[in-house]
């Protein structure tokens, strides 16, 4: 009962944490860092992936570099981000963005490379400009893979943000909450934080799936 408290105790702890607003504050802090990291990752990772997919001359060197960096555990990069960005939120956002950029760029590249060759030949036959071919053919073909990358990136980004909250100076965040609860042996609070993160990850994934169904509804036909 001490190490694995009953579910009723965990629920009581969750309601108490919601009532005193400590849990919503920590959750909002983590969500804010996660949103910033994902915004940066999308702004950098998707264009890099499109560039890699469209430009064969730089594809192999950049793909090698991306694969090499992706092989390094993201948590091992946290000390490096601390050196460059200090102990504030910037280091936590950078850690999450780092993991997400690598995933998004590779998935976007493979989405471009797996594009439908017939549609590209039709676009060339119709003498569409490169810009129109990109907007009407290449990007729609790559969009399903971009969404797959986004779903993977959200999970990796959330992991890095939470881990950085545990060990990088902060007073708010789900990672800090879980770590403090473990140190103080408040296991009900610890399990509450873990369950909240699980629910958060699940709903973020469902949101992206719904978004993909709306914006890339043809993906199920590929």
Steps between C-alpha positions, in 0.01 A plus 500: 500500500791737557672443164179437306228711664137410422340677202261675738794670673645607164164643392466684830848645453411605145181679611688672781773615260239632259318676781806688625596578136849355539440231236349740241794738548756225445307363202472842336873562547585171328247562223644846438853361460372215284310737270804724457726205425258355244451836330877538461533139381230542234649829381845343460452125452235502226684744266827309553323173417342650187839635392663161555227322306513739205877553475695182435838677526459569873275207590766245593720732712203650686330162542822360645531794741137470603526125554820549697344760729187289537717214628610714794254469791323832539553495876876493441469838327339674798837600658600655166180703486563613858839636397357689203164615639539503879256354750191687381218384276713543187702186581184293550344627178825441309524142628147420387545676165825312435331160514197612302701667220693182425184289478305753293780561252554130426129420472444799272791397279368146462153640433638698206700204370199269520283742304288372214717495186199489267363828635839664457518381140151636437603834650804507271283410199262784585805728533415614850750737652730361773311702760160363393640148477628534855169635636266270305700176481810472717371652825167308501689174439738574788233621742401156640863425585538845653208422731652166594820684584304753702340226709840347572650844561236590760584191705876556480462870571282436805758255637786750464302788647392296803848357561657846475245629751615234744863602502520857369424778746125563506218518750215420260440211262382140506856368502588707807176392666568129448863528608418696817222256589743209467763673716244580771343154466160645412426207276135592442614831352767322297253256346256784437765684299589188302135428417438861398793484259363177354159659447664811354705295251192300398285806433776680312533196276124489441496871412768447236315197361182708468696782340653258252159358414382852420807637319636182339190286459649332192770335714279197565489442123877484460 
